[in-house]
Amino acid sequence: MGRLFGTDGVRGIAVTELTCELALQIGKALTSSLRERGSNHPRVIVGKDTRLSSDVLEAAFCAGICAAGGDAICIGVIATPGVAYTVKSRGADAGAMISASHNSMEFNGIKLYGRDAFKLTEERIAVIESKILDHPEQLRLVSGSAIGRIIHDTQAREEYISYLARLISCRLDGLHIAVDCANGAASTTAQELFTRLGAKVDVLFAQPDGLNINAGCGSTHIDRLMDHVASTDCQVGLAFDGDGDRCLAVDETGELVDGDKMIAIFAKSLKEQGRLQRNSVVVTVMSNLGFTYFAKEAGIRRITANVGDRFVLDKMLDGGFNLGGEQNGHIFFLDDATTGDGQLAGLRLLELMHTKHCRLSELACIMKRFPQVMINVRIPNYLRENWKNDEEITRLIDRHEEELGEAGRILVRESGTEPLIRVMIEGKDFNQINRIAMDISEKIRERVGEM
């Protein structure tokens, strides 16, 4: 991670941490770096989610672009993958999404994309950070006819919907689905997309008011979608997050089908079609142990990346793989898109249900999910990393790993975004793993926890 940018762009409390001044500087620095790379008058696609602060940060960011001699092409509220698609389809020099994804409304962020529609590389991010933090004198302003324009593009959203609709091989007539739009970016596209393809759609949480994004809804709060599907004749439910790059599903009985199970379904299907590149799929260290057993039985190679969509994507690009993702529903289909795309993942799932004439519960039974316990231990910032060198903690972890053997696993790691140590235990016996998780987390709290 860089000095300003994390694994998913710049993020913080809007206006007080991610300030308008910083958004302005990022706009200037991005445009300045593009001009240095040969774009005389860069064009930057700018999208946003529905949170209250997105408008003011968009205004500041676009002002920075124009002040440095670029054009800001604003495409309004749209899912993050819609920004990436528009960058590529319009041949723009870069793209930016103003969003804090699944976080609550007080947060916001800025994610940057290159001409290739992939997130900017760490090297290019480092250049932008250096311009802002070390060499602000390099952020030269332009004047006169060189000043850029803010252009409002009203066609991008429709083009993105049409693109997604073309990606599946069938219509969805006869399917009754529920979609939870998290009062976020998918609120502008999901109903039109799925109804255009013939599905009957119950739309939940698609009335954003600037304050209710991700509030008790969406992929991070899926209980209400589960209740809706279980109490109606819906055959499936799809839940997106605030910026629409994640999707979790609910089967016809109201049971959760998480990202691991969805990836297993897609991997099996692609392998059957001979389209699973290098017979491999990329998941993270947080992927459920059940996925390991599924992959072994299916004869599919499981490649492991660190937690974070950037790390999954890097592994996929380095290895030439076309399917990967995370338990949280962030799934990459690199044959079709350069980012995770929740609505695309939902379409692919519905396509399989329709073409195989299967209920989602039948598709999902190919993977048995192992019980998993997760406990977060808050630590002071100044004690980050200390637990790794504490012998009492490491000896206790070793002892419990011996106890579990091949019937489970222990993962202890620090959060990349918060001062937390995450203790995750998986195994066949819930009582056993719950006891182990409590034991390890209590030891960490005793040794390095926040008082």
N, C-alpha and C positions, 0 to 999 in steps of 0.2 A: 504494500500500500504506500501511496505517496504522502506528501505533507498536507495536501488539501483533499486529494481524491482517495477514496477507499476502493474496495473491489467493485462497487456499483455507483461510481461517480462521487460528486461532492454531496454531502448530506448533513442536515442539522436542523435545529429549531428555526423555522422560517422567520426572516427579518432580523432576529436578534443574533443568531449564529450564522446561518446562511443569509447574509445581509444583502440588501440591494446593491450596495457598493461592491461587494464581492461578485455578485452576478454580473455587474457592469464590467468588472475587471476580467472575468472569465470570457465574456463576449469579446472584449478587446484582444485578449491574449490568443484566443482561438483564431480570430481573424488575422491577427498579425502573423501567427505561425503559418497559416494557409498562404498568405501573400509571400512569405519567405520560401515556401515550397513551390512557387510559380503561379499561383492563382492571383491574377491581377486584381480582380474584383470578385471575391468569393461569394458564393451563394450558400446560405446555411438554412436548412429546413428546421423549423422549431415547432414542436408539439408540447402539449401540457395535459395534466390530469385536472380533476375537478376541485381540488382543494382551494380554499379561499385565497391563499398566498400565491397561487400560480400566476394570476394575472399581473401582480406587481413585480414578481421576479422575472416574468416573461418580458415586461416592459423594460426593466433595467438591462437584462441580458441582450435584448434586441438593440437597445441604444448603444451598447458597447460594440456590437457588430457593425452598426452603421457608422459610428464615430471612427472606427478603424478602417473604413473603406469597403465594407461588405454589405450584401443585401440579406435581410432576415425575411425568410418566407414562412409566415405563420400559418399553420394548418389547423389550429384550434385544438379542441379536446379530442384526443385520439389515443389508442393504445400505443405503448412504446414500440412494438414491432411495426406499427403503421408508420412511425417516423423513419425507421430503418428502411422499410419498403419504399417510401417516397424518395428518400435520398438516392436510392439505386435507380428507381424508375425515371426520375427527373434528371439524373446525371448531376446532382448537386455536389458541392465540394465537401460538405459536412452536414451533420444533423445534431440536434440536441433535444432531449426530452426533459421537461421540468416536472419532476415527480419524486415522491418518496415511497413509491411502490406500495408495499403492504403496511407501512407505518401509519400511525394516526395523524389527524389533520394538522396538528401543530408543526409537524416536520415537513420539510420539502427537500428537493435535491435537483441536481443537474447532471444528466448523463450525456456523454459526447460520443458521436459516431463519425467515422471517416467516410471518404468517398466510396469505399467498398461496402459500406453499410454495416461493418463490424464495429464494435466498441474500439475507441482509439487505443493504440498500443501503450504500454507503460512508458516507452521511450518518448512518444509524442506527448503524453500526459506530463512527463517530467519537464519537457520544454515549456509547456504552458505554465506549470507551477513555478518554474524558474523566472519566467517573465513577470509573474505577479509578485513573487516573494523576494526575488534577488535583484531583478533588473527592470523595475517599473518604468525606467526611462526608455526602455525599448518599445513601450506601448504607445507608439506615435499616433497622433490623431491626424485626420485629413480635413480638408476644408473645400469650399466651393463645390464644383461638380463631382469631386471624388467622394463626397459623403454618400453613404448607402441609403437604400430605401427599405421601409417596412412594407411588405407586400402580403396581403391576406388572400390565401388560396382556399377557395371553398370547394374544390373538386377532389382534393386528396382523399378525404374520408370515403367517398363513393368509390374511388378507384381501388382503395384498399379492400373494401368489402367485396368488390367484383373479383379482385385477385384471389382472395380466400375462397370464394364460392367456386372458382374454376379449379381449385386444387383437388377436390374430391371427385370420385368417378361416378357418383350416383346422386339422385335426389333423396330427400329424407321424408317423403310423403308417408303418412301413417304413423310417424313417431310423435309421441307427446312428451315434451321435455320441459324442464324448468331450468332457468338460468338466473344465477345470482350475480349481478354486475358490481357488487360492492359499493354502489353509489359512486363509482369511479369512471375511468376512461371507457370501459366497455359499454357503459350506458348509452353511448352515442352510436354503437354499431351492432351489438349482439342481436337485438330483436330483429332488425332488418336482415341481417345475415342469415339467421336460422329460418325465419319465416319465408325468405326468398327461395330457400331450398326445399320448402314444402312442409317443414315441421310445424306442429302445433306448439306454441311457446307460451309458458307461464313465465312472466318476467318479474323477478324479485329485486328489490333494492336498486332501482334504476332512476331514482329521483334525487340527484345530487343537489345539495344546497350550499356547498362550500365547506360545510362543517361535518357532514355525516359520512365521508369517505372511510371505508373499512370499519365503520362503527357498528360492532355487533353483527357484521355480515361479511360476505366474501370468503375467500379461501382460507382466511385465518380464523373465521368464526362460522363454521359450516353447519352448526347444529340446526339452525332454522331452515336451511335448505333440506337437511335430512328429514326433519319433521314434515315439511311440505310434501316431499316426494312420497313418504310413507303413508300420508293421509289422503293422497289423491291417486288418480290413475296414471300419473306420469311414469314413463318407463326409465327415465334417467334424469339426473340433475347435474348441472355444471356450475362450478363456482370459480369466479375470477378474482384477482386481487385488484388493488387500486389502479395500477397502470396496465393491467391486462396482459402481462407476460406470463402469468401462472394460471393453471387450471387444475382443480381437483374435481372428482366426480362422485356421484352417489348412485348406487344401483337401485333397482325397482323396489327393493325392500327397505330402502332408507339407510343402507350400510355404506360407509365411506369406502371409496376406491382411491387410494392416495397415489402420489407420483410414482412410487416404486412399482405398484401394481399396474399402473398405466404404461410405464416403460416396459414392463414384462410383456404386456399384451401387444404392444407395438413391435417389440423385438421378435417375438414369436411369429407375428404376421409377416414382417419383413424377411425373416429367414425363410419362411415357407415360399415367399415370392422370389427368393434368390436375390434380394435387394439389400440385405444387411451387410454393409461394407465390412470386409475382413472378419465377418462373423463375430463382431464385437459390439459391445455397448458400454458407454462411459457413465458411471454413477459416482456418488461421493462416499466418503468414509461414513456418513450418516445413513447410508442406505440400509434398509432392514436386512437382518441376517437371512430372512426368508428369500430375499432376492438372490443371494449367493447360491442357495440350494436350487432355486428355479433355474438359474443360469447353468449350473452343473448338469442338471437333468436334461435341459434342452440342448446341451452341446453348444452353448454360447459363451464366448469369452467375456468376462467381466473386468473392465478396466476401472481403476479407482482414482478419483481426483480429490483434492481438498474441497472443503465446503465453500460454495460460492459459484455462481454461474460463470464468472470469468475463468475460473480454474477448470470447470467442465469443458467449456468451449476451447480453451487452449489445448487440452488433451485431445479433443476431437480433431482439431485442425492439425496438430502435430502428428497424429497417428492415422489420419485419413479415414476417420469414422463418421458415420452419418446420423447416428442416434445416440442421445445421451440426455441426462437430466438429473433432477434432484427430487427427493422425497416430497418437497413442498409443492410440486406440480410445475416447476420450471423445466420444460422439456424442449430440447432442440431437435428439429428435423432439418439437417443442413442441406438436404436436397431441395428444400423449398424456401427456407428462410435463414437469415443470418443471426437471429435472436430467438430466445424462447418466445413462444406465441400461444397464449392460453386459448384463444378462439380456434386456432389451427389444431391444437391438441384435442379440443372438444369435437371439432369436425371429424378428425381422424377416428376418434372413438365411435362416434355415431355412424360413420361410414362402415366400420367393421361390424357393428351390431346389425346394420341394414343388410350388408352383403352376405354375412354368415347366418342371418336369420337367428341370431342369438340374443338372449337377455344379457345385460351387463354382468350380472352375477355369474353367469356361465363363463364369460370371457375371463373374469377376474379370479376364478378358482384355480387358475394355473399356478398361482403363487400363494403359499400359506405364510401369513405374516406372523413372525415371532413376537411374543410379548416384549415390550420395550418400556423402560422407566428412565425418565430424564429429570434431573434435579439441577437447578442453577444455584451457585453459591456466589454471592456478591463479595468482591474483594476491593481493598483500597487500590487506587491507581498505582501507588508507589510500590506495591507488592506484586505487580504483574510479573509473570514468569518465575517467581520465587518458588512456587509449589513444585516445579520440576526438579529442584535440587534438594527438596526436603525428604530425608531418608524415611521418616515415619510414614509419609504419604506414599512414597514410591514402594516401600516394602509391603504396605497394606494392599496396594493395587496388585502387586506381584502375587501375593498370597491368594487373593480372590480370583485372579486369572487362572491359577493352578486349580482352584476349586471348580471353576466352570469348565475348564478343558475345552473340548471341541463343541460342547453343548451350548455355548454362549460366548459373548465377548464384552469387553469393557473399553469404552472410549472416553477419555478425559481430555478436554481441550479448552483453551480460552476463547471467548467470543472475540471476533474481529471488530465488533462495533461497540461493545459495552464492557465495563469492568466486571465480568462474570467468568467463572469457571463452570463449564457445562459437564456434568457427570451423566453419561448415558450407558446403561447396561441392557443387554439383550440376552434372552435365553428361553428355554422351553418351560421353565417353572417360574411363574410370576412371583410367588412368595419368596423364592430364593433370590431373584434379581432385585426385588424391592428391598430386601434386607441388605444386600451388598451395596446398592445405591445409597441407602441411608448411612451405612457404615462409612463409606468413602467420603460422602459429602460432609458428614459430621467431623471427620478427621481434617478435611481441608478447611472447614469453618474454624475449627479449633486452632489450626496452625497458622493460617494466613487470611482468614475471613475478616470481613468488616465488623468492627466492634459496635 
